[in-house]
Amino acid sequence: MDPCRIFAGNASRKLAKAICERLKVPLGDADVSRFEDGEVSVKFNENIRGSDVFIVQATGAPADNLMELLVMLDAAKRASARRVTAVLPYFGYARQDRKDQPRAPITAKLVANLITVAGADRALTMDLHSAQIQGFFDIPFDHLYAAPVLIEYFTQKNIKDLVVVAPDIGSVKMARAYAKRLGAELALVDKRRPKPDAVEIMNIIGDVDGKNVVLFDDVLTTGRTMCQAAEAIRAQGAKDVYGGVSHGVLCPDSFERIQSSPIKELVFTDTLDHTTMSLPPTFRELSVAGLLGEAVQRIHEERSLSSLFV
């Protein structure tokens, strides 16, 4: 069997190189640049006719990242690739997955349609904000979780008296899975607003007094939810507070907010490129290249991915 062919957009070039190193294959030669007016320009510099092509590109903001992926998919399809798989370490626009108010878009469905129409035969992603987004795609879709990487890290830390806490109601199911794998107790933060624009009242459901706590979430953007939860937990008598996040979007104001919070260490993965950021010493990045690389290899060899799901 011919080796798989892996290419990268500019948003995920570092991660794609790490995946290629794990699989011992070269990163494909493709120019992803801009015309003078700023439009995306893509050209594959090698023959991919009849090849099994994987294009690695996170699709979060800015919109150029999504546009790069779409143009690369179209170029690969028109170059007669046998199969084109969109590898989306981070699926952007996932928070708009339903009409929660009148005249609102369902942007996650729009992005799924764009990826499919652009030429993807298959999609692979990690830790969707909402699992039902899988149903927005009319092509085979594989949904991995960063949990094995985060669980391994916190297991090696051997934290005593550990409690896993869900920072909000929406992350309870994920936190329960982490707690089970880590052999820890489970608690959750119940946030309520007594009236619009009022300060949130937080109730901790579960015992955290005298315990060490890990807050798990799928995405950290501003850090407000996790920092508020950490403060409420510390007020209930918790000792060390850690944060574990799949996707560290990390807006500029999140750095100061997290550093001034009770969070002792924030751990996230490299589904997004943080090379342009100066990360504080309390921030720790873990790589999911091994997990994604194994998934790419299994897809290429038509093997099951079931054992990679947590």
N, C-alpha and C positions, 0 to 999 in steps of 0.2 A: 504494500500500500504506500502510495506517495505521502510524504509528510504534509501536515496541515500548513497552510499559508496564513501568517498572522500579520496584519497591518494595523497601524494606529493613527488616530487623529491627534491633534496637538494637545487636547485636554487629558489624554491618558497615555502619552508616550512613555513615561517612566514606568508605569505599571505594565504596559505591553512588553517593554524590554525585559522586565523581571519575569513575566510569564514565559517569554521565549527562552530565557536562561534556564528556567526550570525544565522546559521541554527539550532543551538542547536543539533548538531550531533558530535560524536567523530571523530577525525582524524584517518583514517585507519592505521593499524599496518603493515608496510612494511619496510624491511631493504633495503636501497639503499646505498651500500658501494663499496669498491674496493678490488679486489684481490691484492696480493702482487706485481704483475707486473703492476698494475694500471688499469686493465680492470674493467669495470662496473659489479657489482654483484647486482642482485635484487632478493628478495624473499618476497612474501606475507605471512604474519604470521597468516592469518585468512581465513576462507572459504568464497570465493566470487562467488561460483557457482550460476548462475541464478541471480546475482545482477546487479544493474545499477551502474556502476563504473565510477568515474570521477577522472582523473589524472591531477593534477595541476603542471605545470612545464613551466617556461620561457625557450626559446630555443636560447637565444643569446649566444655570446662567453663566456667562452671557449666551444669547441665542445663537451666536456663531458656532458654539459647540454642537448643537443639534444640526445646524446647517451643514457643518463639515461631515457629520455622519451620513446625512441624507445624500449628499453629493458623492461621497465615497461608495455608498451602497449602489447608487445609480451607475457609477463608473464601473464597478466590479461586475454588475449584471450585464452591462453592455460590452464588457470585455469577455463575455461567455464563461464566467466562472460556473462550475457545476452546481455549487451551493454556496450561499452567502449567509453567514451567521453574524448578527449584530450582538456584540458583547458589550453590555451596558453596565459597567461597574456601579454606576449611580444613575438611576432613572429619574431625570429631572421632570418638573411639572407634575409630580405624582400627588401633591397635596390637593390639587383640584380634580378630584376623582368622582364628584357627584354634584348635583345641583342643590346646594344647601341654602340658596336664596333665589328669589326671582331674577330672571335675566342674567344668570351666571353661566359661564361655559363649563364644559367638562374637558378640561385641557389634557388630562391624562389620556383620554380616548382619542383626542385629536392627534397627539404625539404618536400613539400606537398606530393610527391609520397612516400617518406620514411615513413611519418606518417601514410598514408593510408595503405601501404603494411604491416606495423608493427602491424596493427590490430585495428586502430581507426575506430569506426562506425560513429563518429560525431566529429566535432571540434568547439571550442568556443574560440574566441580571442578578442582583444581590439585594436582599432586604428592601423590598418594595414598601413604601409607606402604607399602602393598603393592599392586602393580598388579592383582592378581587380585580385589581388591574390586569392580572393574568388573563382574565376573560375578555379584556378589550382587544386582545390580539387574535387574529384569525389564522395564525401560523403557530407551529410548535413553540412552546415557551418553557424555559427552565428557570426556576426561581431558587437560587441558593441563599444561604444565610451565613453571616459572618460569625455566628455563634461558636463554631469550633475553634476559631482563632482567639476570640475573646475568652472563652472558657479555659483554654489551655493556659493563657497568660495568668488569669486570676487563680487557677489551680496551682500553678508554680509558685505564686506568691504565698500560698499556704496561710491565708488570713484566718485568724481564730475568731470564733463567735460571729460568724458571717451571716448577714441578713441581706437578701436581694430585695430591692424596693423598686416598684413601678412608679415613675414620677407623675403619671396621670392615669386615668382610667383606661385610656386607649392602649396603653402598653402593658396591661396586666397579663395577657396571654403570653407575650414574649418573656416577661419577667418570671412567670411561673416555670417556663421551660429552662431558663437559666438557673433558677433556684434548684430545680430537680437535678440538673447535671452537676451543680456545684455542691449538692448535699447541704444546702442552706435553707433557712427559713424564708418566708415570703411576707412582705408588707406592701402597702400601697399608700399613695398620697391622694387624698380626695380634695380637689380644689373646687371652691364654690364662690360665686360672686353674689353678695347679698343684694346688690342693685347695680345697674350699669355704671361702669367707670369707677366702681368702688374697689377698695383693696380686697384682694382675694383672701378668703378664710380657708386655711388648710387644716385638714384633719388627717392624722396618721392612723391608718387601720393596720394594727399589728404592733408587736413589741420591738422597739429599737433601743431601749434604754440600756446603756452599757455595752452595746453591740457595735461591731464594725459593719459598715453598710456599703453596698455597691448599687448605684443607680444605673439601670440599663435603659437605653432608648435607641431608636433606629436612626434618627437624624438630630444633629445639634447645629442650629443656625445662629440664633442670638444668645442661646444659653439661659434665657430667662426662666423657662420651666424647670430646668435641672437645678439652677442656682437657688430658686425659691424653694424647691423641694429639699435641697441640702440644708438650707437655713431652718426649715421647719423640723427636719429630722434631728439636727443638732440641738434645737430647742427642746426636743423630747429626750435628750440625754445620750444620743449616739456618740461614739468615739470617732474613729477615722471614717471619712466619707470619700468614696471613689466614684468615678463616672466611667461607664463603658458605652461607647457609641459606635454604631456601624459606619455612619457617614458623617465625617466632620466637615460640614460646610463652612463653619467658622467665619461669620461676618466680623468685620474689624472691631466692633465694640464688644464682641464676645470675649476677647482675650482678657481685658481688664475686669469684666464682670466675673469671669470664672476664677481669676487669680485672687480677687477680693472676697470670694465666697468660701465656705467651709470645705470645698472639694480639695482633697489632698493631691489627687492625681486624676487626670482625664486621659482616658485611653480611647483611641479611635483607629480606623483602618485607612489604608491608602487607596480606597475607591475613588477618592478625589486627590488631585495633585496639590501638595502643600509645599512644594519646593520654593515657591516665591514668598512664603511666609517665614517669619522668624519666630519659631515656636518656643515658648517658655519652657524651662526645665521640668515643670510639672505636667507638661503635655507629652504623651507617648504615642507614637504611630506604629501600628503593627501591619504587616503585609498580608494581603489575601491572594498574592500571586500564586502560591502553591495550590490553593483551593480552586481558583479560576483556571489555572493551568491544567489541573486534573480533569476539570469539567470539559475544557476544550478538547483534551486528548480523548476522553470517552465519547464525546459527540462525534469526533472525527472517526473513531473506530467503531461507531454504532454500538457502544456498550451502555449499560444502564448507569444512571446517575443517582439512583435511589439512596445508596449508602452515603452520599455527600450531603443529603438533607438532614437537618436537625429539627 
